[in-house]
Amino acid sequence: MQPTDKELLIACRNGDQASWEALVNRYQRLIYAIPRRAGLDEEQAGDVFQEVFVTLFQKLDDISEPDRLHAWLVTAARRKTWRLLMKERSFKRGGAADDESDEIALAMIPDKTPLPDETMVRLEEQHRIRQAFSGLDDRCQKLLGLLYYQPEPPSYAEIAEDFGTSEGSIGPTRARCLKKLLRLLEK
């Protein structure tokens, strides 16, 4: 089972490098997508991404609600995106931006963050899947965990070696495990 944001954050505070990497992997697409959706190029989005995670690292001990890390990261990415947009805008105009235009620009940054009810539905679905997943036998949990819960899933050859079976049996075993998972979800 995947650790929660709170568990990862606490482990990061204790210097656990693997937890830091897991946290970055969990949120890298989201944090990179925010400046890209706002119209920044890849390099600028990379700068925002780096700044967000540097700030997170610097403030690990200051985050008072670790279970709200997702919201903290989204807010940080939007603010850093906004600042970069304002800096560019000011540079193009040859002067400083005023507060009113700053507020208008901030309001114009697209926000595709799900609405609270959409988030609740997604969380409930994830909870149902986690419950059903925990009802699977160890072999299915391990196989599906390798295939679907890793940022870079191993090849079938690697999985077959780990399981001590043939590479050709991984696909059918995966299909059986997914059917078992589906049956558990339907209950």
N, C-alpha and C positions, 0 to 999 in steps of 0.2 A: 504494500500500500504506500502511496506517495505521502511524504511528510507535508504537513500544512505549512503555510507561509510563516506562521508563528514559530513552529518547530525549527524551520530553516533559519529564521532570523536569530533565534536564541543560539543555535549552533554556530552561526556566523559570528555572533558576539564572543563566542568562546574560541574563535580562531579556526573553525573547521573549514578547510579549503574546499572540500567536496560539497559542503552545503552552500558555500558561496557560488560555486559553479552551477549547482542545481538551481539556485535562485536566479542567476543570470540567464540560464537556459530557459527557465520557465517564462521569463518576461521579456526576453530579447526581441521577439517579433512585435509584441505590443508597443514597446518603447520606441523601436525603430519606425513603426508605422505612423505614430502620431505626427512627427515632423514631415514625413513623406506626404501624408494626407493634407497637411497644411501648405504643401507646395514647395518644400525645401528639397534640394537635390540630395543625392546619396551621401556626398561628403558632409554636408551640413547635418543630415540626419545622423550620420555617424558621430559627429561632434556632440549632438544632443544626447545620443545614446551614452557616449562616454561620460559626459558631464553628469547625467542622471545617476549612473552607477558609481562614479567617484563620490558624488554627494551622498548617496546611500551609504557607501562604505564609511565616509567621515561621520555620518550621523547614526550609525547602527545603534549606539547606546542611547540616543535621544528619542527614538521612536517609541512613543508611549502606548500605542495601540498596534502591536505587531500583527494582529489578525486583520487589520485594515491596510496592509502593505500595498495591495493592488491599487487602492485609491491614492495612496501617498505617491506611488510611482507615476501614475497617470497625471496627477496634479503637477508633479515635478517636471515631467516631460512636456506638458502643455506650457508651463511657465517658461521653461528654457527655450522652447520653440518660439513662443511669443517674443521673448527678449531678442532672439536672433532675428526674427522678422522685423522688429522695431529698429534694431541696429542697422539692418540693411536699408530699411525705408528711410531712416534718418540720414544715412550716408548718401543715398540717391537724391534726397532733397537738399542735401548740403547743410543740414542743421538738425537741431534736436526736435523730437516729436512732442506735441503737446499732450496733456493728460486726456483730453476728449478724444483725440484721434487714436490714442493708445487703447482706450476702452472700446472704441468701435472696432479696432483691429482685433483685439482679444475676442470680442463677440463673434467675429467673422471666421475664426479658426474652426474648421469643421470638427464636430465632436460626434464620433460614431460609437461612443461608449454606450453600452446597452442601458436601457431604462431600468429602474429598480425592479419592475415586475418581470422583465425579461431576464434580469440577473437572477431573480428568485427561481424562476422556472429552470434556468440552466443549473443552478445549484442543487435544486431538487432532483433533476435528472442525473447529475453527477453523483449525488448521494445514493440514488437507486442503483446506479451502475456499480459503485463501490460495494454496496451491500451484496448485490448479486455476485460480484467478482469474489468476495470473501467466501461465498458459498461453493465456489469451484474447488475441485481437488488441487493438491499442490502442483501437480504436473501442468495442469491447465493454467493455473495462476502464474507459474514461472514462464511458460511459453508465451502467454498473452502479454505478460509484463515485459518480456524481452522485445516482442514485436511492436507493442503499441505504447509503452510507457517510457521509452528511451528516446532521447533527442536524435540519436543516430542508431537505428536498430541494427543488430548484427546480421550478417548474411545467413542464409539458410545453412550453408556449410558450417559456419561457426556454431550455430544453434544445434545442428545435428551432432557435431563433435561434443558439445556440452551435454547433450541428452544421451549420447552413446547410441545413436540410431542413424539411419540413412537419411541423406538429404531429401530424398523423394518422399519420405514419410512426414515431413514437417507440414506441408500444405494440407494433407488430409487430417492430420492431428489438429492443426489450427482450426479447420472447418468444424470438426467435432466439438472442440472447446467453445467456439463461437455459438454453436447450436445449443450447447449446455447453458451458456451465458444467457442466450435469448430465452430459453425455457424458464430460467430463474427470474428474468426480468418480467416475463408474462404472468408470473404468480402474484 
